[in-house]
Amino acid sequence: TFTKLHHGSSAASIWHYLYYALRCGDAVAGAELLRTSTSTNAAVSARIQQLAKFQGPNNTCLWESNSSESLPEATNKADLSDLLARRQNVATPFELAVLGLLLLDKDESSALSSVLQTIEDYVYVQLYLAGDDEQALEALGASICDFGPSHFETSNPHQNDGGWSFAFPLLLSQQYRSALSHLAQTGGPRGLLEATHLAILLGSDLSKVDVGAAAADYSSCVLTSLLVEFAKQLQPVDPEAAIVYLVRIPADARKRTELAKLLVETRQYERLAGVVGANGQRIVPRSPPALVKYLEGDTAQVSATLEEAGRLAKNLRETCELFHLAERYDLLLQSINEELARQLEEPITSPDRKYWMDAARTFYEEHLGTRATKDYVTAVLQQRHATGRAETTKTLLKLMDAVDLLTKQDFKAATATLDELGWIPSSPADVPNKAALYQHRLAGDPVLQRVYGPVLAQATNSLFAQWNLVKHSGMMMDVSTPVPQRLKSLQTQAQAILNLAGRVGNLNDATIAKMTNMVAHMG
């Protein structure tokens, strides 16, 4: 278009326009210029016609040709070389530049020196002369990298181009990683923005590896690092916008991890991922939250991201909230059960103990117990082969209730609860049965196995407390039983529990010693 507008004016000779036509890679435009001019040499016309034919009528640039070959050498190279030699001292710089480009000869590139006024001109000519020579391209890229930013940047401290003076020749020589890294590191927030969007636009072209860079997963690495860094800048002010960039990460595993980190760091779970309905199913409103929207409603990806966020969360309450949102009820119950087992041995006045008991009981009753009106959570647990974890939750809550009653010295109610569970031996003859319960029925449930010993210790404490009450005040739950008989019964059961604790083997020596002393005192 430029050559068509200006050709015929008195502002410059045809050599100017031929140079810019070739500078744009458009030999067809150069051929059109020659059709209206009589001032060019036949050798020049023949060479431009050769390049125009290679380009084809439907392409705007030589390198858009469907041909897989490099630009062809001049069929009349000798004539052009002779012309260049004869015109060397009399021709204008643009005439010499055209002859140099037409020759495609590195040895004649000096003819271009007087018209190469910008870095872009220099890089273009080097690439033009290189054709498809990959080694030449790498050499150019290495040369630019060796010069470094200071060679290209202005010395004027008031002129800051955000790193583009060095990034531009790097991009032209396909040193994409170096160019994008330079922009991101030197251009401030704007440079990071520009580098990130350039990386998105370049897409698969990023697979071209910089000189000296490792090839493995190259394009994904470049794009991912920029997307992650740019998303971090957006996250504090607009986490939804940050998600837009993170979902572009090529590798699914890394994408999931970065999205999970964003959820954990912002803690805006409902805003970004939604809420769970009364039946335990995640609700997807008409206007979906950002995570659902930008993962294109892929429920499996959304759940997997929330699950990973749960694993990355900094405290157990957040972990459980995220597992709940992910509908990973197997993991939710496992986390709750682990915490209930830990809280079992804490004082009953502990706020954390009360919180976890209340939370577990509410969840169980709403989704799994008699108050549950929907079976969605049960179906999820069945699908995950984890229905046993619900039973574990139920058992742990009963054990904690029993421990609370024992602590309050409500021995009758506590004994009824423990008898219902069938965990405590009533006599030495019952010890083998309870040991079998531990070894077989609880073998697949390490949480319940872990609390069995502490429950036995609590039961021994209870029997010792009852023995003291009967011994010193005559107080008994069953007044029809004579005091000596009741004392003997309590001591016998305590001995049976001690025997079982030895067979279970998950109590420390100090606890066993304490239990032994209590039983001995009762004897």
Protein Blocks (a to p, Z undefined) as FASTA:
>chain_A
ZZmmmgopakbcfklmmmmmmmnopaklmmmmmmmpckbcfklmmmmmmmmmmnopmbcb
fklpfbfbdcdddfklmmmmmmmmmmmmmmcfklmmmmmmmnopaklmmmmmmmmmbfkl
mmmmmmmmnmmafklmmmmmmmmmmnommlmpcfbfklcghhmmmmmmmmmnopaklmmm
mmmmmnojmlmmmmmmmmmmnmmmmmpccehiafehklmmmmmmmmmmmmmmmmmmomml
mmmmmmmpmblklmmmmmmmmmmmnopmklmnopcdfkopacddfbdcfklmmnnopakl
mmmmmmmmmmmpmbfklmmmmmmmnopaklmmmmmmmmmmmmmmpcfklmklmmmmmmmm
mmmmmmmmmmlmbfklmmmmmmnopmmmmmmmmmmmmmmmmmmmmmnopaklmmmmmmmn
omacfbfklmmmmmmmmmmmmmmmmklmmmmmmmmmmmmmmmmmmmmmmmmnopafblmb
cfklmmmmmmmmmmmmmmmmmmnopacfklmmmmmmmmmmmZZ
